[in-house]
Amino acid sequence: MGRLNHEPLQIIVVGEIGVGKSALCNFLYSGVSGQAGDEEKFRRGHGAEPCTADIQREIFSFNGQSFAIVDTPGFNKVNYDVEKTVDEFREMLDANPITGSVIFVRNGAVPKVSLLEQKILKVIQDTCSDNVDRIFGVCLSNISFSSSAIRKRASRNLTDDSIVDMCICFLNYCDLYCPRKENWFVVDAEFDPDEEEECRIALAARERLLQWAANNSNNQTTFSVDLDP
């Protein structure tokens, strides 16, 4: 991992309401499943019920690197506003300009990208500017790795790679910006903590995502938004 970075490397988590942003933030922060019943730093909602009303930032360390996970209010079709979204990005970057990654969380069970998600992708692309290929990643949620779920997907010839490929194909078909495949992650933040294989898969996915974010720590990130008041 290299030298200890005393400045927290920011991971901004965005997405629609109800896709599991806060569950992912809790798992990245603690490495503990959302099913474990432990006290959580990021309060989670249920289904389409919004729970994150304000930006929340929590700091933790992983393999000698200090991270700051930033959970953001979920976008929905009622409150979506492009200018407001850019303003929120500006506020987050002002709080900590050392940004290692922007993680867009979406429901992995639905390959089709909604119109709202398409708008969010465009805002992220414009905001990250020339750095978008390096710092922008997608995390697919709602994909279980229980033995029964794996068998069910196998019966339909579905794998992690094929699910990601379907999402990428849809973005390409719609002529939308698509992050590089190595910037896609499948993370089950609510795995069964009593199932050894589920734990292994989830923790390996967490390590891969955080390693990817940490690899951006030695690069200078610039943004197309004006950060001055």
matplotlib code that plots the C-alpha trace (Angstrom):
import matplotlib.pyplot as plt

x = [0.0, 3.0, 3.5, 0.9, -1.2, -2.3, -4.8, -8.1, -8.7, -12.3, -14.8, -18.0, -20.9, -23.9, -27.0, -30.8, -32.8, -33.1, -30.2, -28.1, -25.7, -25.8, -25.5, -22.4, -20.9, -21.4, -19.7, -16.8, -16.3, -16.5, -16.2, -19.3, -22.4, -25.6, -27.2, -24.9, -27.1, -24.2, -24.4, -24.0, -22.4, -24.7, -28.4, -30.2, -33.7, -36.0, -36.7, -37.6, -37.8, -35.0, -32.9, -29.8, -31.0, -27.6, -24.1, -22.4, -18.6, -16.9, -13.1, -11.5, -8.2, -7.6, -4.1, -2.4, -4.5, -6.9, -10.3, -13.2, -16.5, -19.0, -22.7, -24.9, -28.7, -30.3, -31.5, -35.1, -37.4, -39.0, -36.0, -33.5, -31.9, -28.6, -27.5, -28.2, -26.2, -23.2, -23.4, -23.4, -20.3, -18.7, -19.5, -18.1, -14.9, -14.5, -14.7, -11.8, -10.3, -8.2, -10.8, -9.8, -13.1, -16.7, -18.8, -22.1, -24.3, -27.0, -29.3, -27.4, -30.6, -31.8, -29.3, -31.4, -30.3, -33.1, -33.4, -32.5, -29.4, -28.4, -28.6, -26.6, -23.9, -23.7, -23.2, -20.5, -18.7, -18.8, -17.8, -14.8, -13.7, -10.4, -10.1, -13.3, -11.7, -9.5, -11.7, -15.2, -16.5, -19.8, -20.9, -23.7, -25.9, -28.7, -26.7, -26.6, -23.9, -25.9, -25.5, -29.2, -28.7, -25.5, -27.3, -30.2, -27.9, -25.9, -29.1, -29.5, -25.8, -25.3, -22.0, -20.5, -18.8, -22.0, -24.1, -21.5, -21.3, -25.1, -24.9, -22.0, -23.7, -26.8, -24.7, -22.9, -26.2, -27.6, -24.3, -23.7, -20.4, -19.3, -16.6, -13.9, -14.7, -12.0, -13.9, -17.0, -17.6, -20.2, -20.5, -22.9, -23.0, -25.7, -24.3, -25.1, -22.3, -22.8, -22.0, -18.2, -18.2, -20.5, -18.2, -15.1, -16.7, -17.9, -14.7, -12.7, -14.9, -14.5, -10.7, -10.7, -12.8, -10.7, -7.4, -8.7, -9.5, -6.2, -4.3, -5.5, -3.9, -0.7, -2.5, -3.7, -7.4, -8.9, -12.5, -14.4, -16.5, -15.3, -14.4, -14.1, -17.0]
y = [0.0, 2.4, 5.1, 6.0, 8.9, 11.1, 12.9, 10.9, 9.8, 10.6, 8.1, 9.8, 7.4, 8.5, 6.9, 6.8, 6.3, 2.8, 1.2, 0.5, 3.4, 3.6, -0.2, -0.1, 2.8, 0.8, -2.2, -0.3, 1.5, -1.6, -4.7, -6.0, -7.2, -5.2, -8.4, -8.6, -6.3, -4.2, -0.4, 1.3, 4.6, 5.3, 5.0, 2.9, 3.3, 0.6, 0.1, 3.4, 5.2, 7.9, 7.9, 10.0, 13.6, 15.3, 14.5, 12.3, 11.7, 9.1, 8.4, 4.9, 3.2, 0.2, -1.3, 1.9, 4.3, 6.7, 6.9, 9.3, 7.7, 10.3, 9.1, 11.4, 11.9, 9.7, 11.1, 10.6, 11.7, 14.4, 16.3, 15.8, 19.0, 19.2, 22.5, 21.3, 18.1, 20.1, 22.3, 19.2, 17.9, 21.3, 21.1, 17.6, 18.5, 21.7, 19.5, 17.3, 17.8, 14.7, 12.5, 9.0, 7.9, 8.6, 5.4, 5.2, 2.6, 1.0, -2.1, -4.9, -6.9, -4.4, -4.0, -1.3, 2.2, 4.6, 8.1, 9.5, 7.4, 8.5, 12.1, 11.3, 9.6, 12.7, 15.0, 12.7, 12.6, 16.4, 17.0, 14.6, 15.9, 14.4, 12.2, 10.4, 7.2, 6.9, 7.8, 6.9, 3.4, 1.6, -0.7, -3.1, -3.9, -6.3, -9.3, -12.0, -14.6, -17.2, -20.7, -20.7, -17.3, -18.5, -21.7, -19.7, -17.4, -20.4, -21.9, -18.8, -18.7, -15.5, -14.6, -11.4, -10.7, -11.3, -9.1, -6.3, -6.9, -6.5, -3.1, -2.0, -3.1, -1.1, 2.1, 1.6, 1.0, 4.3, 6.1, 6.9, 7.3, 3.9, 3.4, 1.0, -2.6, -2.8, 0.1, -2.0, -3.8, -6.3, -6.0, -7.8, -5.5, -7.5, -11.0, -13.7, -13.3, -17.0, -18.3, -18.6, -18.5, -15.4, -13.7, -14.5, -13.2, -10.0, -9.2, -9.9, -7.5, -4.8, -5.2, -4.9, -1.7, -0.1, -1.1, 0.5, 3.7, 3.7, 3.4, 6.9, 8.4, 9.4, 11.2, 14.8, 15.0, 18.1, 18.9, 21.0, 22.7, 26.0, 25.2, 28.9, 30.5]
z = [0.0, 0.3, 2.8, 5.4, 4.1, 7.0, 4.9, 4.6, 1.0, 0.2, -1.2, -2.3, -2.5, -4.7, -6.2, -6.2, -3.1, -1.9, -3.8, -0.6, -0.4, 3.4, 3.7, 1.5, 3.5, 6.7, 5.2, 3.8, 7.1, 9.4, 7.3, 9.2, 7.5, 7.7, 9.0, 12.0, 14.1, 15.3, 15.8, 12.4, 11.6, 8.6, 9.3, 6.7, 5.3, 4.1, 0.4, -1.3, 2.1, 2.2, 5.3, 4.5, 4.6, 4.9, 3.8, 6.3, 6.5, 8.6, 8.8, 9.1, 8.3, 6.0, 5.4, 6.6, 4.4, 6.0, 4.2, 4.6, 3.4, 2.3, 2.2, 0.2, 0.1, -2.5, -5.7, -6.7, -9.5, -7.3, -6.0, -8.8, -9.9, -11.9, -10.4, -6.9, -7.6, -8.7, -5.7, -3.5, -5.2, -4.6, -0.9, -0.6, -2.4, -0.3, 2.8, 1.6, -1.9, -1.7, -3.5, -4.4, -5.9, -6.7, -6.3, -8.1, -6.4, -8.5, -8.2, -9.8, -10.4, -13.0, -15.9, -17.5, -16.5, -15.6, -17.1, -13.7, -13.4, -16.9, -15.7, -12.6, -14.8, -16.9, -13.9, -12.5, -15.8, -16.2, -12.6, -12.6, -15.9, -17.2, -14.1, -14.6, -16.0, -13.0, -10.0, -11.1, -10.2, -10.1, -7.3, -8.0, -4.9, -4.2, -5.5, -2.9, -2.7, -0.7, -2.0, -3.2, -5.0, -6.7, -7.9, -9.2, -11.2, -12.5, -13.8, -15.9, -16.9, -14.9, -13.3, -11.8, -15.1, -17.2, -14.9, -15.2, -19.0, -19.3, -17.6, -19.7, -22.9, -22.0, -21.3, -24.6, -26.4, -25.0, -26.0, -22.3, -20.5, -19.2, -16.6, -17.4, -16.5, -13.8, -12.0, -11.5, -8.2, -7.0, -3.2, -1.0, 2.1, 3.8, 3.6, 6.1, 8.8, 9.8, 6.3, 5.8, 2.0, 1.9, 4.4, 2.3, -1.0, 0.6, 2.4, -0.8, -2.7, 0.0, -0.1, -3.9, -3.8, -1.1, -2.8, -6.0, -4.1, -2.3, -5.6, -6.5, -3.4, -5.2, -8.1, -8.2, -8.8, -10.5, -11.1, -13.6, -10.9, -9.3, -5.7, -4.7, -2.8]

ax = plt.figure().add_subplot(projection="3d")
ax.plot(x, y, z, "-o")
ax.set_aspect("equal")
plt.show()
